[in-house]
Amino acid sequence: MKIKYYGHSCFLLTGKDISIATDPYDPSVGYDLPAIKVDVVTVSHQHFDHSYLKAIRPGAAVIDIPGEHHVKGVDIKGYEVNHDSKGGTQRGKNIIFRMDSIDGVSICHLGDLGETLSNDVVEKIKGVDVLFAPVGGFFTLEPEQMLVEVRRINPKILIPMHFAVETTSGDLPIKPVDYFLKVYGKGEKLNSDELEITPESLPQTTRVYVLDFYNK
């Protein structure tokens, strides 16, 4: 399975039999998102920087509600949580998506997680192979809080998302990824927007990989 990072919370997941995009964003975020052709697009919530379906070419199945979905041999389960960082309703709801599996690799995308996870949700996503977690704070859990949730989930690979990037023209009040890496205490910047993962290449303990974002 190949992972390509388009920035913010948008990834392209490509397996032998399926392609999935996550949380496409409006260009007003600060960088352009090229048109993506996929089988499926998941939308964690209906904010402009996570639900820009104009960037997805026609024909994709859109999954933007919680519950169980099955597409091309992949089970996609959505769990509703709060977006508001204080657990309220100001920013509405957010959907965590777990995908089992793409070429034998399980994926979890936390969307804009803004609350401490219930034990019930943790049990549903615990031990996932690859976790995409927002680490910039403000709209989501702060980095220190996200670290606690990551440790509860205990993924094999953690890929940070939703952090400030110097080259953007956007004005999102979120922290850069280096802040989270300092809090976490480790992490590897890959200097690439792509990462290929197989079941055999998965580490025994959590590794943090920071992807560059595609902006060409």
Buried (B, 14 or more C-beta within 10 A) or exposed (E): BBBBBBBBBBBBBBBEEBBBBBBBBBBEBBBEBEEBEBBBBBBBBEBEBBBBEEBBEEEBBEBBEBEEBEBEEBEBBBBEBBBBBEEEEEBBBBBBBBBBBBBBBBBBBBBBBBBBBEEEBBEBBBEBBBBBBBBBBBBBBBBEBBBEBBEBBBBBBBBBBBBBBEEBEBEBEBBEBEBBBEBBEEBEEEEEBBBEBEEEEBEEEBBBBBBBBBBE
